[in-house]
Amino acid sequence: MFIPDRIWVKINGEYAPIDRAAQPEPWLSYVYSNRSIVTQFDDGHTKWPQVGTLPTSSASMPSVVAAMLSYSGLDTGQDVCEVGTGTGYNAALTASLVGNLGHVSTIEVDPELAEAARERLDNLAYDNVRTVLGDGAHGDPDAAPFDRIIVTAGVQLGRVPYAWIEQTRRGGKILAPVRTDLTSGPLVLWTVDEDGRAVGKAMPMGVGFMELRAQRTPTTTDTDLAAWLDNPGDESTTDLDAKDMLSNPHSRWALAVAMPSCRYDLDHDDDGENVWWLRDPMSGSWARIASGAVHQSGPRRLWDEAEAAYAWWLGAGEPSVVDWTWTITPTRQSVTLNS
């Protein structure tokens, strides 16, 4: 009822188009599996069956949907704002949990997705759901205040819209996936207090969501990486393995906090050895680490920053993502390691 007839699913690491009419059994199998299903590429500019560059809307894994609804602590009669309507399925589940005495405002920035979701919800008589076309970063002030705000798009660290706190009742909660350019993962549950401050803790489950469209950051192309291969930059050596830093979500989170706007890639050389890239598209800085050899260039020395952050994380006792506290006030946002 909520999944479109034409979708994309990842098979053996590559996205493939699936048509319900032509492939009914595979379509049904994928829809009822515990996987995410892409419903849009490139903000709708890439049309099915073509596979685009950037997935921009999807139906989340059922296990993630269930966990987020559980963490949110929904109850009968609550007013809920959902940021990121997508197919409308999560709004329908939320509406069922809050019942006829509750109300759901679901916000979608894409006009085609919003209209399709509104039609599905109306056809199934979800009368307590309001589908809003707009930028979810602004919330839904016309329907506020809310007992819960549930966000199904990645929010950049330090850029949680304060409108969400303003539109949440005191004692209410906001659940949102936090991301940085280096990593996604923390699913943070904030509680809003009487002073308009929100204090949050990461939930045990890590998630990966598409970015809020208003917060997307520039990408580095394969052409950039190829050009950097021909540029030796400043050369040095290291005894550290970049894999130890970047493959562990807990150490990667510590690096992400210390290294704003930095991203990483994993490539392989002609011998199949790992080549790790650190890159900052804002400053044009980059570092390449392979077999103990380090090459870096630009105004930031990204590998040096990574080594320092990793040493701090080790010295702090290798804290996990759940050991941090997120705090939002009208004038400041911070993330601190619990003492």
Summary of the structure (lengths in Angstrom):
residues: 339
radius of gyration: 21.4
end to end distance: 48.0
largest distance: 64.8
contacts: 1096
relative contact order: 0.09
helix: 28%
strand: 33%
